[in-house]
Amino acid sequence: MESRPILYVAITNHGFGHATETASVAAKIQQMCPEILLILVTTAPRWLLESTSKEILSIARVVLI
């Protein structure tokens, strides 16, 4: 059984600019390599990342304590 490559990207809470730029780069990588499962982990709002790129497949929301 072959497994799909995963790109796991954790974005810290340094502001919306960091989140949108990182999400854009990750989405471009996924666009260039569609076999990659892109997973973003962040406390940034889901709507922000979805508005940045419609290609994002999975967004895991994590609350840091």
N, CA and C of each residue as an Amber inpcrd file, in Angstrom:
protein
   195
   0.8290000  -1.1740000   0.0000000   0.0000000   0.0000000   0.0000000
   0.8830000   1.2510000   0.0000000   0.6530000   2.1150000  -0.9540000
   1.3950000   3.3700000  -1.0270000   0.6780000   4.4330000  -0.2090000
   1.4610000   5.2200000   0.5060000   0.8490000   6.2990000   1.2710000
   1.0620000   7.6320000   0.5580000   0.1580000   8.5010000   0.7730000
   0.1920000   9.8380000   0.1700000   1.1290000  10.7260000   0.9900000
   2.0040000  11.4980000   0.3390000   2.8670000  12.4050000   1.0990000
   2.0360000  13.4960000   1.7820000   2.4670000  13.8620000   2.9740000
   1.7570000  14.8630000   3.7610000   2.6800000  16.0470000   4.0220000
   2.1400000  17.2460000   3.8190000   2.8420000  18.4640000   4.1960000
   2.0840000  19.0490000   5.3760000   2.6900000  18.9650000   6.5540000
   2.0830000  19.4420000   7.7950000   2.7020000  20.7880000   8.1180000
   1.8760000  21.8220000   8.1550000   2.3710000  23.1760000   8.3690000
   1.7360000  23.7440000   9.6340000   2.5830000  24.0740000  10.6140000
   2.1020000  24.7000000  11.8440000   2.3940000  26.1990000  11.7630000
   1.3510000  27.0100000  11.9170000   1.4890000  28.4660000  11.8290000
   1.2370000  29.0480000  13.2130000   2.2380000  29.7380000  13.7280000
   2.0860000  30.3620000  15.0420000   1.2240000  31.6160000  14.9490000
   0.8080000  32.1060000  16.0810000  -0.1130000  33.2390000  16.1370000
   0.6520000  34.5650000  16.1980000   1.2750000  34.9410000  15.0990000
   2.0040000  36.2100000  15.0220000   1.2590000  37.2510000  14.1970000
   0.0410000  36.9820000  13.8800000  -0.7530000  37.9250000  13.1010000
  -1.2560000  37.3090000  11.8120000  -2.2330000  37.9690000  11.2200000
  -2.8590000  37.4540000  10.0070000  -1.9050000  37.4100000   8.8250000
  -0.9580000  38.3330000   8.7650000  -0.0120000  38.3540000   7.6460000
   0.8170000  37.0880000   7.5660000   1.3110000  36.6270000   8.7130000
   2.0860000  35.3800000   8.7450000   1.2210000  34.2080000   8.2790000
  -0.0010000  34.1570000   8.7630000  -0.8920000  33.0500000   8.4230000
  -1.2350000  33.0350000   6.9380000  -1.5740000  34.1980000   6.3700000
  -1.9650000  34.2260000   4.9610000  -0.7880000  33.9470000   4.0330000
   0.3830000  34.4800000   4.3690000   1.5690000  34.2240000   3.5320000
   1.9570000  32.7450000   3.5680000   1.9610000  32.1630000   4.7520000
   2.3210000  30.7450000   4.8870000   1.2960000  29.8650000   4.1750000
   0.0160000  30.1800000   4.3300000  -1.0270000  29.4110000   3.6560000
  -0.9060000  29.5180000   2.1400000  -0.5580000  30.6880000   1.6390000
  -0.3820000  30.8670000   0.1930000   0.7680000  30.0190000  -0.3440000
   1.8830000  30.0070000   0.3780000   3.0390000  29.2030000  -0.0450000
   2.6860000  27.7160000  -0.0040000   2.0320000  27.2850000   1.0690000
   1.6580000  25.8770000   1.1890000   0.6900000  25.4710000   0.0840000
  -0.2730000  26.3370000  -0.2340000  -1.2260000  26.0380000  -1.3060000
  -0.5280000  25.9630000  -2.6650000   0.4600000  26.8150000  -2.8920000
   1.2120000  26.7730000  -4.1570000   1.9900000  25.4610000  -4.2740000
   2.5790000  25.0220000  -3.1670000   3.2790000  23.7320000  -3.1760000
   2.3000000  22.6170000  -3.5140000   1.1200000  22.6670000  -2.9170000
   0.1130000  21.6400000  -3.2030000  -0.3470000  21.6990000  -4.6520000
  -0.4570000  22.8970000  -5.1880000  -0.8520000  23.0570000  -6.5910000
   0.2020000  22.4370000  -7.5120000   1.4780000  22.6160000  -7.1640000
   2.5660000  22.0790000  -7.9790000   2.7160000  20.5650000  -7.7900000
   2.3200000  20.0610000  -6.6370000   2.4220000  18.6310000  -6.3190000
   1.0730000  18.1740000  -5.7700000   0.0860000  17.9470000  -6.6310000
  -1.2770000  17.6640000  -6.1720000  -1.4250000  16.3750000  -5.3600000
  -0.4320000  15.5310000  -5.3810000  -0.5150000  14.2980000  -4.5950000
  -0.2990000  14.5450000  -3.1040000   0.1710000  15.7270000  -2.7560000
   0.4390000  16.0710000  -1.3610000  -0.8640000  16.4050000  -0.6390000
  -1.0270000  15.8260000   0.5450000  -2.1220000  16.2080000   1.4230000
  -1.6150000  17.3450000   2.2830000  -2.2220000  18.5030000   2.1470000
  -1.8160000  19.6910000   2.8860000  -2.6460000  19.8130000   4.1460000
  -1.9690000  19.8800000   5.2880000  -2.6380000  20.0620000   6.5720000
  -2.0310000  21.2850000   7.2460000  -2.8840000  22.2680000   7.5240000
  -2.4470000  23.4660000   8.2350000  -2.9590000  23.3950000   9.6630000
  -2.0860000  23.6660000  10.6070000  -2.4690000  23.7060000  12.0180000
  -2.1710000  25.1060000  12.5230000  -3.2020000  25.7700000  13.0380000
  -3.0460000  27.1620000  13.4290000  -4.1910000  27.6050000  14.3230000
  -3.9950000  28.7090000  14.9980000  -5.0920000  29.3370000  15.7300000
  -5.7230000  30.4580000  14.9090000  -5.2100000  30.6940000  13.7180000
  -5.8030000  31.7170000  12.8390000  -7.2160000  31.2830000  12.4530000
  -8.1040000  32.2340000  12.2400000  -9.4830000  31.8860000  11.8840000
  -9.5470000  31.1050000  10.5620000 -10.4100000  30.1210000  10.5370000
 -10.5960000  29.2900000   9.3460000 -10.9530000  30.1540000   8.1260000
 -11.8370000  31.1390000   8.3180000 -12.2690000  31.9720000   7.1940000
 -11.0910000  32.7080000   6.5630000 -10.1020000  33.0670000   7.3710000
  -8.9340000  33.7750000   6.8500000  -8.1520000  32.8900000   5.8900000
  -7.9050000  31.6480000   6.3080000  -7.1310000  30.7400000   5.4640000
  -7.9160000  30.3200000   4.2290000  -9.2130000  30.0920000   4.3950000
 -10.0310000  29.7140000   3.2440000 -10.1430000  30.8560000   2.2420000
 -10.1290000  32.0940000   2.7120000 -10.1950000  33.2290000   1.7970000
  -8.8670000  33.4220000   1.0660000  -7.7870000  32.9090000   1.6680000
  -6.4640000  33.0090000   1.0540000  -6.3320000  32.0350000  -0.1070000
  -6.8450000  30.8080000   0.0910000  -6.6840000  29.7950000  -0.9420000
  -7.7930000  28.7600000  -0.8500000  -8.4560000  28.5170000  -1.9490000
  -9.5070000  27.5020000  -1.9990000  -8.9250000  26.0960000  -2.1580000
  -7.6140000  26.0080000  -2.4010000  -6.9870000  24.7090000  -2.6170000
  -6.6510000  23.9730000  -1.3210000  -6.7800000  24.6480000  -0.1970000
  -6.4300000  24.0200000   1.0700000  -7.4180000  22.8980000   1.3630000
  -6.8950000  21.7030000   1.5660000  -7.7480000  20.5400000   1.7570000
  -8.1930000  20.3340000   3.1930000  -7.3190000  20.6040000   4.1310000
  -7.6450000  20.3070000   5.5160000  -7.0230000  21.3560000   6.4280000
  -7.8400000  21.8710000   7.3070000  -7.3440000  22.8380000   8.2810000
  -7.7210000  22.3170000   9.6700000  -6.7220000  22.0820000  10.4820000
  -6.9610000  21.6320000  11.8440000  -6.7950000  22.8250000  12.7720000
  -7.8300000  23.1660000  13.5010000  -7.7390000  24.3090000  14.4110000
  -7.2180000  23.8120000  15.7580000  -6.1770000  24.4490000  16.2370000
  -5.5710000  24.0870000  17.5030000  -5.5450000  25.3130000  18.4020000
  -5.9790000  25.1410000  19.6100000  -5.9340000  26.2260000  20.5720000
  -4.7430000  25.9830000  21.4970000  -3.8070000  26.9240000  21.5040000
  -2.6300000  26.7960000  22.3570000  -2.9560000  27.3630000  23.7290000
  -2.5540000  26.6340000  24.7510000  -2.8110000  27.0740000  26.1360000
  -1.5220000  27.5850000  26.7400000
